[in-house]
Amino acid sequence: MCGVFGIRAPERDVARVTFFGLFALQHRGQESAGIAVSDQGRLTVLRDMGLVTQVFDEQKLRGLHGEVAIGHTRYSTTGSTHWANAQPLIQRGPGRTVALGHNGNLVNAAELRSELTADGVTLGTTSDTEVIAALIAHDPAPLEDAVANTIARLEGAFSVVALSEGKLVGFRDRHGFRPLCLGREDGHWLLASESCALDLVGAKLEREIAPGEVVVIDEQGLHSRQAVEPAEHSALCIFEFFYLARPDTRLSGVEVHGARVRMGERLAAEAPVEADLVLPIPDSGTPAAIGFSRASGITCSEGLIKNRYVGRTFIEPDQGLREQGVRLKFNPLAEVAGKRVVAVDDSIVRGNTTRKIVQMLFEAGAAEVHVRVSAPPVIGQCYYGIDFAEEDELIASSRSVEQVREHIGATSLAYLSLEGLQESTHRPASELCRACLTRDYPTRRPRAGSKLRFEPATA
């Protein structure tokens, strides 16, 4: 996950524009946020734990001067959740200093860390992102060549924004696992994880950065280079379509909201049910619930009210509140009483939350609770930037649909077929990574895939 943003605009308050760009990308990561600015080549970085609005205020933004800026919102997939791993990271080398923000996950981070430390490079974090910055910072070649050399050594998923030598740099892995798009506003170039961030700051989406491409934006404008040959088949993460990306984003030319509505329509055709009410599990289940309702003719209503601020604070509930579990996040409306309910969600990962929601709906008086999921069962780990559980913790990895239904306590359970999901995206299977649904991985798997594998051992 993670969100990245970048802009070069000498006449603009680039830190402020980046702040609002990150605000639009907050859904991609809530652990930490940061902005780096370049003022005639001098780099300043401000980063901290928390949401964008918790990290930055008016006073802090006023202190970030420059003509180029990048920003990052973090969702950790390698390295623990603490300040040292917040981004953008800075790496100083003999030839240049680099500030860098990364969305994705490397599968050869361990090998590269070993090579760098053997060469005397000091690494101060436990994330894979620092490896990318260090390779660029310690390469004596010109900046654009150093970036291309680095891309050639990396394996896995990486969509990156960086600052060095007063230039804004963006690049993407050869498979294109994670999105990265290019925008323009009043002659200025911008980079963002999703097009919704460009919309918020008034920029126009020009195109997506191609797999294996690097762009460098400086006072002469934009320079593009195919650093490595793209993979034979691109592999944009299909999870972006049914869960991760914001509904108003466009991925590969496809509006995400429309794709999710089509998933719901297809789900209604594949797994019909006699019911009185279609109920979305907000927020990511809402478009699919709309589609299910349209196709089935069953009325759609909120049914569950979501507290959208849960999980976005560092204040833990006390034991009494903790025992309320999912009620911290959801509360049912009285209208479910006596109704046969279809609860539509985008995915079931561990199954614990779904089980609690089903129980809550029955406690609220629902006569039947039919769970419909707008994606196939999640059965495999993700090595490319989504922090799934270990495979044996994924409820569908070793259970049949009927066994999952029994575990969550639903009246019935059905998933959207892989074919139905694929067709709903309007993209061919050859252009998407579906490994979490098929266990068919586009790259080799890392020898050790643990998120905390670079943390120091404790006694």
N, C-alpha and C positions, 0 to 999 in steps of 0.2 A: 504494500500500500504506500503510504507517504505521499505528500504533495510537494511539488517543486514549482518555482516561478522565477522568472528573470526578465529584466528590462534594461535597455540602454536608451536613455533619453536625457541628453545634457540640459535641456530646458525644463525638465520636470522634477518634481520632488519624488525621486525614484523609490526612496524608502517607503513613502506613504502609499504609492501605487502598489508596491510589493505587499504591504500590509493588507490592502484590500484584496489583492490577488490570493493571498494565503487565507483570508477570511472565507473566500469562495471555495477553497480546497480543504477547509477544516475537517470535513467528513473523512478525509483520507488518513488522518492521524491526529490524535489528541494528547500525545504524551509530552511533546515539547515543540517549540517553535523558535525560529531564528531568522534574522536578516543580516546579510553581509553587503556592504557598499564599497565601491572603489572610487576614490577621489583622486583623480590623476595618478592612478596606479597604487595609491596607499589604501590598504584594506582595513576596514573596521567591521567587526562582527559582534552582534548582540544576540544572545540565545539563552533560553532558560526553559525550565520545566513548566508545562501548563498549556492552556489554549492560547491562540494568537492574542486575544483580548486580555488575557492575564499577563502575558509576557511584555506587551507593548502598550504604552500610553503616549499621550501627546508629547510629554517632555522627552521621552526616549526617542521618539521618531524625529523630533527636532534636532537631536544630536547626531543623526545619521546623514551626513552630507556626502554627495557624490553624483556622478553621472551614470553609473551602472550599479545595479543591485540584483541580488538573488535572494530567495527565501525558501524556507523548508518547514513543513509540519511533519512530525515523526510518528510513525507506527512501527515499533521495533520488530524485526525478524531475525537479526543477528546482533547480539549485544544487549545487555540489560538496560532497564529504564532508569538511567541516572544522567546527571548533567554532562559528564564527560562525553557521552554519546549523542548529545543534542547536536543538531546541525543548523546551518552550514559549519563544517569542520574546516580548520585551517591547517595546512601542511607547508612547512618552510623547507626548501631544498637549496642546493648550492646555486642553482640557476634562476629559480623563481619561487614566489609564494603563491599558493593556490587556496582559494576558498571554494568549497564544493558541497552541493546537496545532491542526494542520491535517492531514487525510488527503485526498489528491486532487491535482489539478493544474489550474491555470487556463489557459485558452486565450487570454485577453486580458490576461495579466500584463504584457506589454511595453507595451501602450497605457496601462494604469493606472499603471505605474511612471513613464512619461513625464509623465503628468498630475500625479502627486504631486510629482515633482522640480521641475516647472515652477511648482508652487505653493509651493516652498520647503521641502518635507518632505525630511528627510535619511533615506536608506535605507542601513542598514549591512550588509545581507546580499545574497546573490545568489539567494535563494529567492523563490518567489511568495507564500509564507505571509506575509511582512512586509507585502505590499500589503494583505492583508485586515486585519491589525491596524492599519495606518496609517490606512486609511479610517475605521475605527471610532473610533480615538483622536482624529482631527482633525475629526470631525463634531460641530458644536455642539449638535445635537439631543439629547434625552434618550436614554439608553443603548439602550433597546429600539427606538426609532425609528432611531438611528444604525446599529444592526445591520441593521434592515430596509432602510434606504437602501443599505447596503453590499451586501447580498445582491442587490439589484436591479441593481447595477453589475457583478457578477461573472459571468463565463462559464466554464463547464467544471465540474470536479468538486471539491466541497468538503464534507466533513463536519468540523465544527469544534467544539472546546470552548474556552471563554475565561473569564477572570476579569476583572472590572472593577467598581469601586464596591462591593466586597464581595459581588458576585453571581456565580453560576455561569450561564454562557450556553452553549447548544448550538444549532447550526443546520446545515441541510443544503441542498444545491443543489436546484434545481427539477426535475432529472432523477432525483435519488437514486442517483447513480453508486456512491457508497461507502456502506457500512452505518453506521448510528448508532442505537443503541437506548437506551431509557429503562428504568431499574430502580428498585426500591424495597426498602429494608431498614430495618425498625423505624422507619418514618415518615420516613426520609431518602431523598432522591432521588439517583440516580446516572446517569451517562452513560457509554457504552462503545461502542467500535467493534463488538464482538461479544458475544453473550450469554454466551460461555464465561467472560469476565472477571467478569460479574455472578455467575455460579455460584461462582467461586472465592472471592469475598468474602462469600458468603452472601446475596446479594440476589436478588430475584425479578424476572424480566423482565416489565415492564408492557406495553410496546409499542415499535414502532420510531418514530423521529422521521420525520415525513412529509416528502416532497420539498417544499422551499420553506418549511418550518416553522422557527420559532425558539422556543425555550423559555428562560425566564429563571427561575432558582430563587433565592429570597431568603428572608428571615425570615418572609414571609407564605405561602411555599409555592411552588408551580409555576404559572407563567403561560405560556400557549401562544398563539401568534399565527401565522397564515398570512401570512408576509412577502411572498411572491410567489406567483402562481398556479402550481401544479405544471404541468409539461409535459404535453402531451396524452397522451403515453405515457411512463411511468417507464422508467428505464434502469439498473437495478441491474446491475453488472458480472457477466457470466456467468463470468468467470475466477475470481470468488470461489467459485463452486460447484464447479468441478473442480480448483482448485489452492490459492487463496490462503487462504480461511477455514479455521479449525480444524475438524476433523470433528465435534466436539461442539457446534458453534455452530448456531443456528437462523437462517436467512435467509428473510425473508418467510414465516415460519411453517413452513419446511421444514428438517428436520435435514440438515445437509450430508453426514454419513456415509452416511445412507440414500440420498441422491441419487447419491453416488459409487458405491455398491454397484449401484444400478440402471444406472448408466452401464456398469459392467463386464458386467452381465447382457445388456444390449442389444448391447454390443460382441461378446460371444460368439455372439449370434444373427446379427449382421450379418457377422462375419468369423470363422467357425469354422475350426479347424485341428486336425489329428491331432497330438497331443503327449503327453508323459509327465508334464510338470510345469509348473504356472503359477507364475511367479516375479514378485512385485511389485518395482518399482524404488522403494525406500522414500524418504521416507515417504508422499508424496502419491499414489503409485500403489497403495498397499496396499488401500484399500477397493474400488477397481475390480477389482483382482486377485481379491479375495474373491468379488465378483459374477461375474467371468468363470469362476472355478472352480465356483461353485454351478451356473451355467447350463450349463456344458460337461461337468461331471462329472470334470474333470481335477484331480488333487491339487494343492493350493496349498501351497507351502513358502517360507520366507524366501529361501533361495538366495543372496541378496546381503546381506551384513552392512554396515550403514552406521555410519560414525563420525560421530556427530551434533554433534561439536564443531569440525569443519573449517569454515573460513570465518567463525568467530566468535572470532577472535583477531587481534591486530595483529602477531603474530610470523610472518614469512614463511618458508617452507621454503627450504633452500639449493638450489643448482642440481641436485644429485643427487636430492633428494627431489622437486623440481618436475618432473623428468623422469618420475617415477612417475605424474604426472598424476592421473587419476581414482582411482588406488589410495589416495590420501590420504583419499578419501571412501567408497569401496566396496571390498569384498573378497568374492569368491565362495566358497561352500561346496563341499566335494568332491562332494556328492551330484549336482551338475549333470553330472558326467562321464558320457558315453555317453547322455545324455538329450536328447530333443527338448523344448526349453524354449520356453515362451511368456512373454516379458518384457513386463509391463504397466506403462505409465507414463501420467501425466496429460496430457503435452504434449511436443512437440519444438519448440524455438525455433531455436537455431542448428544443432543437430545434433551438435556436437562431443562433448558428454558421452555422448550415446546411442551414437555410433560407438565410443567407448572402452569403454563397457560391453559392447557386442556383441563387440568384440574380446577383452575380458577373459573373457567366458563361453566363447568358442571356445577360448581358451588354457587354460581350466580343464577342457576336455574335452567341452563340449556338442556333441552331434551336429548339432543344428539350433537356430537362434535365431530365433524368430518374434516380431517386435515388434508389440504392439497398443497403441494410444493411445486413451485414453478421452475424447478431444475431437477435433474436426476440425482440419485444418492451420491453424496460426497464420500468417496472410498479411499482416496490416496492423499498423501502429504503433498504440500506445495513447497517446492524449493526455490521459488521465483518471486517471493515477496508477500505472501499471505501467511500469517502466523496460525496455521492450523495446529490441532493437537497431534500428538503421535498417532500413527495409524490405528493402533489398538484402542485408542480413545474415540475414534470416529465411529459413531453408533452404527452406520450402515456398512462399515468395512467388513464386518464378519456376521452381520445379521440379515435375514430376509426382510422383505417389506412387512410381512405379517409379524415378525418378531419385533421390529421397530414399532409397529402399531401397538402391540401389547405393552411395550416399554413406556410409550407416551400416554397410553390409556385412551386413545381416540376411538370413536365408533368405527371409523374407516380411515385409511391412509392411502394416498396415491401420489406418485411423483410424475413430473413431466418426463417424457422419453428424451433420450439424447437427440434423436432425429427431430423431435418437436422443438427442442431448445435451439438446435442448430438452424433450423429453418426460420425460426422467429428472429434470429439476429440478421438475417438477409446476407450473411457472409458464409462462404464455403468452409467446410471442415478443414481444408488445407491451410487456412489463414488464421486458425485459432488454436491456442493451447487448451486442451481439455484433460490434462493429466490428472487433476483431482477427481475427475469423474470416470476415467478409463485406466489409470495407471500407465498410460503410454506417454513417456517423458521425451520431450524434444532434445534434451541434452543428457549427458551422464549425470548420475546422482552424486552428491558429495559423499565422501567416505564417512564423514560425521555430520549429520544434519541438525544437531541440537542448536537451538537459539543461543544458548549460553556457553557454547563450546570454547570460546576464547576468554571466559572469565577466569580469574586466578583461582586455583584450588584452595579450598578452605579446610582447616583441620577438623 
